[in-house]
Amino acid sequence: MFLGSFKYSVDAKGRVSIPAKFKKSLTKEADDTFVITRGLVKCINLYPLDYWVKEIKPRIDALDDFDAEESAFQRMLFELASDEKLDSQYRLIIPKNLLEFAEIDKEIFILGQNNKIELWNPEVYSAHKAEIQKPYSDLAKQVMKKDEK
């Protein structure tokens, strides 16, 4: 489980160090590999390979290639996607096209999101948070309520 947030830097080759706390959460099955995709907003998603294969890939495989919206989603998702393995210093190369998508230059905000990691430009993340209209307590009540049956 990936929890917490960190501010790091991106080196000239597009490498980002993965926080030690997050490295401990990787399973052996992930093989130190992440599937890297664009986020739904201006961020980058890092999915451990084992989680991607078990949870995300089956949902994508179930999409209908003959449905225009589902095909468009797949094209947008995979256009910038990559799979990368951590190097010996636990750094991950983030493809340039994804860094450009997320407007990440030198500084990076790394956010644990339970089963995935998000990478943000710190200023874009701050602006994104400021756009959220509801207080945390209202969001929690809305999304965490039990199904009423």
C-alpha positions in Angstrom: 0.0 0.0 0.0 1.4 3.4 -1.0 0.7 6.1 1.6 1.9 9.6 2.0 3.5 12.3 -0.2 7.1 13.4 -1.0 8.8 16.2 -2.9 11.7 15.0 -5.0 13.5 16.1 -8.1 13.7 14.8 -11.6 17.3 14.5 -13.0 18.3 15.5 -16.5 17.6 12.0 -17.8 14.1 12.0 -16.5 14.8 9.7 -13.6 12.8 9.9 -10.4 13.8 8.1 -7.1 11.0 6.1 -5.6 10.7 6.8 -1.9 12.1 4.0 0.4 8.7 3.7 2.1 7.1 2.9 -1.3 9.9 0.5 -2.3 9.0 -1.6 0.7 5.4 -1.9 -0.5 6.4 -3.5 -3.8 5.7 -7.2 -4.0 8.2 -9.8 -5.4 5.6 -10.4 -8.2 6.0 -6.7 -9.3 9.6 -7.5 -10.2 10.5 -3.8 -9.5 8.5 -2.9 -12.6 5.8 -0.2 -13.1 3.3 0.4 -15.8 3.3 4.2 -16.3 0.3 5.9 -17.8 -1.3 9.3 -18.0 -3.7 10.2 -15.2 -7.3 11.2 -15.6 -6.0 14.7 -14.7 -2.6 16.3 -15.3 -0.6 13.7 -13.5 1.2 10.4 -14.1 0.1 7.1 -12.7 2.6 4.4 -11.7 1.0 0.9 -11.3 3.2 -1.9 -9.9 3.3 -4.6 -12.7 1.5 -7.2 -10.6 -1.4 -4.9 -9.7 -1.7 -3.8 -13.3 -1.8 -7.4 -14.6 -4.3 -8.5 -11.9 -6.6 -5.5 -11.6 -6.2 -3.0 -14.4 -5.5 -5.2 -17.5 -8.7 -7.4 -17.1 -10.8 -4.2 -17.1 -9.1 -3.0 -20.3 -9.3 -6.4 -21.9 -13.1 -6.3 -21.3 -13.5 -3.1 -23.3 -15.2 -3.4 -26.7 -12.8 -2.5 -29.6 -15.8 -1.8 -31.7 -17.2 0.8 -29.3 -15.9 4.3 -30.4 -15.6 5.7 -26.8 -14.0 2.6 -25.4 -11.5 2.5 -28.3 -10.8 6.3 -27.9 -10.1 5.7 -24.2 -7.7 2.9 -25.0 -5.8 4.9 -27.5 -5.5 7.8 -25.1 -4.3 5.5 -22.3 -1.8 3.6 -24.3 -0.5 6.5 -26.4 1.8 7.7 -23.6 2.0 4.4 -21.7 5.3 2.7 -20.9 6.6 -0.1 -18.6 9.8 0.6 -16.8 11.9 -1.3 -14.3 13.6 0.4 -11.3 17.4 0.7 -11.8 19.9 -0.4 -9.2 19.5 2.9 -7.3 15.7 2.5 -7.3 15.1 5.2 -9.8 12.5 5.0 -12.5 12.9 6.6 -15.9 9.8 8.6 -16.7 9.3 9.0 -20.5 9.6 12.5 -21.7 6.2 12.6 -23.3 4.6 11.8 -19.9 6.7 14.4 -18.1 5.5 16.9 -20.7 1.8 15.8 -20.4 2.0 16.4 -16.6 4.0 19.6 -17.0 6.8 18.2 -14.7 10.2 19.7 -15.1 12.7 19.6 -12.2 10.5 19.2 -9.1 8.0 16.4 -8.6 5.3 15.7 -6.0 5.0 12.0 -5.4 1.6 10.9 -3.9 0.8 7.5 -2.6 -2.7 6.5 -3.7 -3.2 3.1 -2.1 -2.4 0.7 -5.0 -0.8 3.2 -7.3 1.5 6.2 -7.1 0.8 9.6 -8.7 3.5 12.0 -10.0 2.6 15.7 -10.1 4.1 19.0 -10.9 3.8 20.5 -7.3 2.2 23.7 -8.6 -0.4 21.8 -10.7 -1.2 19.6 -7.7 -1.8 22.7 -5.5 -4.0 24.2 -8.2 -5.9 20.9 -8.6 -6.6 20.7 -4.8 -7.8 24.3 -4.8 -10.4 23.5 -7.5 -12.1 20.9 -5.3 -15.3 22.5 -4.3 -16.4 20.3 -1.4 -14.8 20.1 2.1 -13.0 16.9 2.9 -15.7 15.9 5.4 -18.4 16.2 2.7 -16.4 14.2 0.1 -15.7 11.5 2.7 -19.4 11.3 3.5 -20.4 11.1 -0.1 -17.9 8.5 -1.3 -17.5 6.3 1.8 -21.2 5.8 2.6 -22.4 2.2 2.7 -24.8 1.0 0.1 -28.3 1.4 1.3 -30.2 -1.8 0.4 
